[in-house]
């Protein structure tokens, strides 16, 4: 057997964090563009100024349920159609609600950025949030809570937060809501939270990768999403 030779090791190169190109879209959303040659999968983060502290105390968990229903279908592409379209573009969608704000994530091949960004915008601005989808996410969250309380490590974390933070602080309680608050939610409350809180004000759009086209022009062209300063269309809601 021939032994493989260790490749030569070059000395470490100087490195500094990339400096973004900062701009602002026509609706006021701040943008940060990182041009990274050779990175052909574009990472897009939309940071919304929606910290968990905006939740009503009796309905904590509404931000988490709202976030988790964003990719369950949009008014333009309801149900599984939305997921199929995202998959066709080779895109991945994610969401995170925290004490510091709400982030939506998109990872997509650079050649598919324009279409995927439009779908991303649809999910943020006009999610369908149909009653069955909201109720399913509520049931999943309640199951998560039961599972966490049955796990000694998770239970210790819950107790630790309650012990070190002021009881009136949002940080003292579970990010996704408690059983009594999640159980008190309704689809109408979730849709109302989205309608009231999802705004371009204070939002930041971060894009990184090697862009085949001007990323700001692509962002401006995503006419259905948060890149327009608009509310979701009003519609009758049911509880």
C-alpha positions in Angstrom: 0.0 0.0 0.0 1.4 3.4 -1.0 1.4 5.9 1.7 -0.1 9.3 0.8 2.0 12.3 1.2 0.8 15.1 3.4 0.0 18.1 1.3 2.2 21.2 2.0 0.7 23.6 4.5 0.7 27.2 3.6 1.0 29.8 6.3 -2.3 31.3 7.4 -3.5 34.3 5.4 -4.7 37.6 6.8 -8.5 37.6 7.2 -11.0 40.1 8.2 -14.8 40.0 8.2 -16.2 41.1 4.8 -17.5 44.7 4.7 -21.1 44.9 3.4 -22.4 47.2 0.8 -25.1 49.2 2.6 -28.1 50.6 0.8 -31.9 51.1 1.3 -34.8 49.8 -0.7 -37.5 52.1 -1.9 -39.7 51.1 1.0 -37.0 51.9 3.6 -35.7 48.4 4.3 -32.0 48.6 5.0 -29.9 46.2 2.9 -26.5 44.7 3.6 -24.9 42.9 0.6 -21.8 40.7 1.0 -20.2 39.8 -2.4 -18.4 36.5 -1.9 -16.8 35.2 -5.1 -17.2 31.5 -5.5 -20.2 31.2 -3.1 -22.8 30.1 -5.6 -25.5 29.4 -2.9 -27.0 32.7 -1.9 -27.9 33.2 1.8 -30.7 35.7 2.4 -31.7 36.8 5.9 -34.6 39.1 6.6 -34.5 40.5 10.1 -37.8 42.0 11.4 -38.1 44.2 14.4 -40.5 41.8 16.1 -39.0 40.7 19.4 -40.9 38.3 21.6 -41.6 41.1 24.0 -44.3 42.4 21.6 -46.5 39.4 22.4 -49.5 39.9 24.7 -48.8 38.2 28.0 -51.9 36.0 27.7 -51.0 34.9 24.2 -47.3 34.2 24.4 -46.3 31.8 21.7 -48.2 33.6 19.0 -45.0 34.8 17.4 -43.7 31.2 17.2 -46.9 29.9 15.8 -47.1 32.7 13.3 -43.5 32.1 12.2 -44.0 28.4 11.8 -47.0 28.9 9.5 -45.2 31.2 7.1 -44.1 28.4 4.7 -47.4 26.4 5.0 -48.7 28.1 1.9 -49.4 31.7 0.7 -52.5 33.3 -0.7 -51.1 33.1 -4.2 -49.7 29.5 -3.8 -51.7 27.8 -1.1 -50.9 24.5 0.7 -48.3 22.1 -0.8 -48.0 24.2 -4.0 -45.8 26.7 -2.2 -43.5 24.0 -0.9 -43.3 22.4 -4.3 -42.3 25.7 -5.9 -39.6 26.3 -3.3 -38.3 22.8 -4.0 -38.3 23.4 -7.7 -36.0 26.4 -7.2 -33.7 24.3 -4.9 -34.4 26.7 -2.1 -34.5 26.2 1.7 -36.7 28.3 3.9 -36.3 28.8 7.7 -37.6 31.0 10.4 -36.6 31.9 14.0 -38.4 33.9 16.6 -36.4 35.2 19.5 -36.1 37.8 22.2 -34.1 40.0 19.8 -36.4 39.8 16.8 -37.7 37.5 14.0 -35.5 36.2 11.2 -36.6 34.5 8.0 -33.9 32.6 6.1 -33.5 31.6 2.5 -30.7 29.5 0.9 -30.9 29.2 -2.9 -28.6 28.6 -5.9 -27.6 32.0 -7.3 -29.2 31.2 -10.7 -32.6 30.8 -9.0 -32.4 33.9 -6.7 -34.9 36.0 -8.5 -37.8 33.5 -8.4 -37.0 32.2 -4.9 -36.8 35.7 -3.5 -40.3 36.3 -4.8 -41.6 33.2 -3.0 -39.7 34.2 0.1 -41.4 37.5 0.0 -44.8 35.9 -0.4 -44.2 33.8 2.6 -43.4 36.8 4.8 -46.1 39.2 3.6 -49.0 37.1 2.5 -49.0 33.7 4.3 -52.2 31.8 4.0 -52.2 30.8 7.7 -55.3 28.6 7.2 -57.1 27.4 10.3 -56.0 23.7 10.0 -52.3 24.8 9.6 -52.4 27.1 12.6 -54.1 24.5 14.8 -51.7 21.8 13.7 -48.7 24.0 14.7 -50.4 24.8 18.0 -50.8 21.1 18.7 -47.1 20.5 17.8 -46.0 23.2 20.1 -48.0 21.8 23.0 -46.5 18.4 22.3 -43.0 20.1 22.4 -43.8 21.5 25.8 -44.8 18.1 27.2 -41.7 16.6 25.8 -39.5 19.3 27.3 -41.0 18.9 30.7 -40.4 15.2 30.6 -36.7 15.7 29.8 -34.6 16.5 32.9 -32.1 18.7 31.0 -34.8 20.8 29.3 -36.7 21.0 32.6 -33.6 22.3 34.3 -33.2 25.0 31.6 -36.8 26.1 32.1 -36.3 26.3 35.8 -33.0 28.2 35.4 -34.6 30.9 33.2 -37.4 31.3 35.7 -35.0 31.7 38.5 -32.5 34.2 37.1 -34.8 36.5 35.2 -37.4 38.9 36.6 -40.8 37.2 36.6 -42.1 40.1 34.6 -39.5 39.7 31.9 -40.3 37.8 28.7 -37.0 36.0 29.1 -38.2 34.2 32.2 -40.6 32.1 30.2 -40.3 29.7 27.3 -39.8 31.4 24.0 -42.5 29.4 22.3 -45.1 30.0 24.9 -46.5 28.1 27.9 -49.3 25.6 27.7 -52.0 28.0 28.9 -51.0 30.8 26.5 -50.5 28.5 23.4 -53.8 26.8 24.2 -55.5 30.2 24.3 -54.5 31.0 20.7 -56.8 31.0 17.7 -56.1 31.2 14.0 -57.6 34.7 14.0 -55.2 35.8 16.7 -52.2 34.4 14.8 -53.3 36.2 11.6 -53.9 39.4 13.6 -50.4 39.2 15.0 -49.0 38.9 11.5 -51.1 41.8 10.2 -50.1 44.1 13.1 -46.4 43.2 13.5 -44.9 42.4 10.1 -43.6 45.7 8.8 -40.8 47.1 6.7 -40.0 49.6 9.4 -36.8 48.6 11.2 -36.3 45.6 8.9 -32.9 44.6 7.5 -32.3 42.4 4.4 -28.9 40.7 4.4 -27.7 38.9 1.2 -24.4 37.1 0.8 -22.9 35.1 -2.1 -21.7 35.6 -5.7 -24.6 37.3 -7.5 -25.1 36.9 -11.3 -27.3 40.1 -11.3 -27.6 43.2 -9.2 -29.0 41.9 -5.9 -30.7 45.2 -5.1 -32.6 45.1 -8.4 -33.6 41.6 -7.7 -34.8 42.6 -4.3 -36.8 45.5 -5.6 -38.4 43.3 -8.2 -39.8 40.9 -5.6 -43.1 42.8 -5.8 -45.2 40.4 -3.7 -43.2 40.5 -0.5 -41.7 42.6 2.3 -39.8 44.5 -0.3 -43.0 46.5 -0.8 -44.3 48.7 2.0 -47.8 47.0 2.2 -50.0 45.1 4.5 -51.4 41.7 3.7 -54.8 42.0 2.0 -57.6 42.2 4.5 -59.9 39.2 4.6 -62.5 37.8 6.9 -61.1 35.8 9.7 -62.6 33.1 11.9 -61.6 31.8 15.3 
